[in-house]
Each structure stands twice: as C-alpha cells, then as structure tokens.
Amino acid sequence: MRLLKIIWRFLDLIFKFLFNFLFFLLLFILKFYFLITPKDKKKSTICILKRYQDTIDRHQKSNASEYLKILFKRDPFKYVYVLCVGDGKNRIIRWSNNVIQIDINISTFSALAKIFPHLTVSIRNFLAFLRTACFLRNKNIGIIENDFPNNLVFRCIYLKIALSVRLVTKVIGNIDLIFSQTLFPIFFPFKMKGKFGVSAIQLYDYLVSFLFFKSCSLIIGANKDNMDNALAKGANPQNTYLLRIKVDQNITTYPVIERRNLIGFPKDGRIILLWSRIAPEMMIDRSLLAITPILKEKKDVHFVIIGTGSEVEKIKQLGIKNGVEAQLHLVGYQNRQYIKSAVMCSDLILSPYGGSSLVEAGLLKAPVVAFEYEWQNELILDYVTGLLADFRSADDIMKKVKYMLEQPKEAKKFGEQLYSVTSSMFDINAIEDKSRYIYGQIS
C-alpha cells in the first residue's frame, strides 16, 4: 500500500512537471502575441494583487469603514484595482470612486485534487494567471503590486514575461525567520525532511526571491528588517525604500467596554494579553510555555489570547498538559473595540511577533514585553519603551514578563514612552507623504 502511494505521488509530480512545461510554452506564445498586438498601458492605474478574499474581509470587519480606503490608497495613481483571483466568490466592491476590488473565483477541482493534488495546484495557478492576464490586458494596466512573500510571486513573474508589466512589491515578512519557525517552504511545492531536504528548500526559495526582486521596478520594505532581508536576497538599493505600514488609528477612539461585559474575558485578576493570528510562525506556543511557571506560581494571573488560526487546538492542549487551562483564555476573533477594551484591563501585552498589533499596543500606551525578533526592536527599546526578551530563551521571556507584572509604575512609564515613539514613527500623514513620493517614482 505504501509503495502504491509513493508511485501515485511520483505520477502526480510527473504530470505536474509536464503540465508546467506546456504552460511555459504557452507563456512564450502569449508573449509573442502581445508583442505583435501592443496596447498602450495606462500610467495612471495600478492593480494590487491579493491572495485571499477573507484577508480583506477580516480587515473590513475589524477596522473602521474608512480604513480600507486608506490601506489601498496609492497616490499619485488615479485608479486602483484590487484583484483577488482564486478561492471565494465572484464579486465587485467599490471602496471609493477610484478604488475598486474585483474577486474572481477559480474552481477548486476537488475531485481531481483528491487524486492528483500537485497537478491540481498547477492547473488552478494556470487558470488564475490567465484570468489575471486577461483582466490586465483588457484594462490596459501596466503596473501591478504584490506582497512578498506569498505564492503570487510566480504569477507576477509570468505576468511580467507575458505582458511586460512593471512590478511593485511590499516586503512584509522575513523569509529566513518565517522558515526557521515553520520549516515549511515559502515557494517550494512540497515539504522535505532531513538536512539535504531543508537545504534544498532554502536554496530554491532564495533563488525564487532573487529572481523576483530582480524583476521588480519598485521594492518597499514594511520595516527595516524586511527591507534589509530583501536587499540581502537581491533587491536593488536604487529602487528599494522603507515605508511603514498604515495602521487603523481609530482604535484609540472606540469607547471602552466594561470588563464584566467582555465575552470570555476573566472577571478579575491580573492579565497578560496577546492578540495575533494563532499560527506556527507567531510563536504563541513558545509564549505559553515561557510564562507557564508564572501562571502556576501566581493563580491570580491570566493569559488571554485574542485571535484564530491553525494552532488553536494545540494551544488548548498545551494549557491542559501544563495544568494552567483555568488561567488560559482563548477568546477567538474579536473586533478593535474589544481589543482596546481588553488592553485597558490588562497589566501587560506580550508580543512574540507583532505587526499592526504591536503598533496598536503602542498607540494605546500599553506596557509591552516583545520578543527580540524581526522588526520589534525598531519600536521596543529595552527598558525605555518596553522590555525585549530573547525569543530563544524561555527563562528570559519569563523574567521580563515577571518584571513587568511586579513593577506596575515602571510598566506605565514604558507605555507612555512607547506611545511617544509609536505616534511619531507611524504618523499617518507622514506615511502618506512618503508613500506619494515613493509611488511617484514609478507612476
């Protein structure tokens, strides 16, 4: 039976290879066709490619109604299309007069996927490429934008080959750190084990990153760590810029919900709060294990986690296994008003790997213990704007959290200092001005 599975998987990979070979032939045929039938491209329009519709939906549910208009704003471009081709439903959403979201569904081919999963992925990617290329061609769009890293990187490279579009990318992650936490390939089609397998995956991911960055006309780092990682993978310093993320600052204006009315929230006691996607790379499990000794020693301390994700059940089981399930509270997905109210009731925020959540904590003047990981030391200065903990050391994380719990006056001081730095670093008007200048380089 095992031998049969191996043979079947081998066939699946062979079919995938043959299909991809045919796709590359078609790609260059399309390139030739578009060369002999050129169309003038609109310089006033940019198309932002998004991988998942539900990502945008979550933004819409958890942020103020005007946030997506700000998030997708791309001055000096006159028109912005946000294109999601893949899972989901067909729909058109007009966020403003010049920002339009278009979602196009691609069949999952569920029956075929059960037999040939790798071939099915290639077929879906091929169809998504065709639908995207047709849309760009019909709208005469010559500039596309994509976040890095994600699996739309290949589609962007193919679109550049076929349509000669110009690529813009926003680097929102460090592929080395992501891989180190998950050991899951960023671009490689499947996972391999062993030293050779891991090295092969990394080498492949590095090569794809290099080719992608060399294809880009404009590269934007969401923080200095991400920008430096892109430069190390082949990004050209001449067209690489640092631009901080836009965060919904309306979180500071929401009315606070009383603690007793917060669903799933402890009614009393001290609170360590974390909000994040509950995924392997976010190190939620490491956070729980590190503070478990505190929870066992101090029964009035509770660990509240806001968010959903693939690791929820694992976190619950870790709590049970370590005997702290009564002090562990997974309250699921919550909106910004809930988050602000929870912050107001908490003694400290634990940030293993935060993006907008760390910025929001700063805007709310919250005391933060952050892992010294990725970009977080750009905002958290140890014993100035918060505490930095070595993410590799459970003992150091525990000590920093314990210090913050035992020094409430010092914690409050850290929160005030953090607000000062955050409000300056993430000033929305300054970010908009810099964004206008950067995008002006390619418009």
Residue, then its C-alpha position, 0 to 999 in steps of 0.5 A: m500500500r505504501l509503495l502504491k502511494i509513493i508511485w501515485r505521488f511520483l505520477d502526480l509530480i510527473f504530470k505536474f512537471l509536464f503540465n508546467f512545461l506546456f504552460f511555459l510554452l504557452l507563456f512564450i506564445l502569449k508573449f509573442y502575441f502581445l508583442i505583435t498586438p501592443k496596447d498602450k498601458k495606462k500610467s495612471t492605474i495600478c492593480i494590487l494583487k491579493r491572495y485571499q478574499d477573507t484577508i480583506d474581509r477580516h480587515q473590513k470587519s475589524n477596522a473602521s469603514e474608512y480604513l480600507k480606503i486608506l490601506f489601498k490608497r496609492d497616490p499619485f495613481k488615479y485608479v486602483y484595482v484590487l484583484c483577488v483571483g482564486d478561492g471565494k466568490n465572484r464579486i465587485i466592491r467599490w471602496s471609493n470612486n477610484v478604488i475598486q476590488i474585483d474577486i474572481n473565483i477559480s474552481t477548486f477541482s476537488a475531485l481531481a485534487k483528491i487524486f492528483p493534488h500537485l497537478t491540481v495546484s498547477i492547473r488552478n495557478f494556470l487558470a488564475f494567471l490567465r484570468t489575471a492576464c486577461f483582466l490586465r490586458n483588457k484594462n490596459i494596466g501596466i503596473i501591478e503590486n504584490d506582497f512578498p512573500n506569498n505564492l503570487v510571486f510566480r504569477c507576477i513573474y509570468l505576468k511580467i514575461a507575458l505582458s511586460v508589466r512593471l512590478v511593485t512589491k511590499v516586503i512584509g515578512n522575513i523569509d529566513l525567520i518565517f522558515s526557521q519557525t515553520l520549516f515549511p517552504i515559502f515557494f517550494p511545492f512540497k515539504m522535505k525532511g532531513k538536512f539535504g531536504v531543508s537545504a534544498i528548500q532554502l536554496y530554491d526559495y532564495l533563488v525564487s526571491f532573487l529572481f523576483f526582486k530582480s524583476c521588480s521596478l519598485i521594492i518597499g520594505a514594511n520595516k527595516d528588517n524586511m527591507d534589509n532581508a530583501l536587499a540581502k536576497g537581491a533587491n536593488p538599493q536604487n529602487t528599494y525604500l522603507l515605508r511603514i505600514k498604515v495602521d487603523q488609528n481609530i482604535t484609540t477612539y472606540p469607547v471602552i467596554e466594561r470588563r464584566n461585559l467582555i465575552g470570555f474575558p476573566k472577571d478579575g485578576r491580573i492579565i497578560l494579553l496577546w492578540s495575533r493570528i494563532a499560527p506556527e510562525m507567531m510563536i504563541d506556543r513558545s509564549l505559553l510555555a515561557i510564562t507557564p511557571i508564572l501562571k502556576e506560581k501566581k493563580d491570580v494571573h491570566f493569559v488571554i489570547i485574542g485571535t484564530g488560526s491553525e494552532v488553536e487546538k494545540i494551544k488548548q492542549l498545551g494549557i491542559k498538559n501544563g495544568v494552567e487551562a483555568q488561567l488560559h483564555l482563548v477568546g477567538y476573533q474579536n473586533r478593535q473595540y474589544i481589543k482596546s477594551a481588553v488592553m485597558c484591563s490588562d497589566l501587560i501585552l506580550s508580543p512574540y511577533g507583532g505587526s499592526s498589533l504591536v503598533e496598536a499596543g503602542l498607540l494605546k500606551a500599553p506596557v509591552v514585553a516583545f520578543e527580540y525578533e524581526w522588526q520589534n526592536e525598531l519600536i521596543l527599546d529595552y527598558v525605555t519603551g518596553l522590555l525585549a526578551d530573547f525569543r530563544s530563551a524561555d527563562d528570559i521571556m519569563k523574567k521580563v514578563k515577571y518584571m513587568l507584572e511586579q513593577p506596575k509604575e515602571a510598566k506605565k512609564f514604558g507605555e507612555q514612552l512607547y506611545s511617544v515613539t509609536s505616534s511619531m514613527f507611524d504618523i499617518n500623514a507622514i506615511e502618506d507623504k512618503s508613500r506619494y513620493i515613493y509611488g511617484q517614482i514609478s507612476 
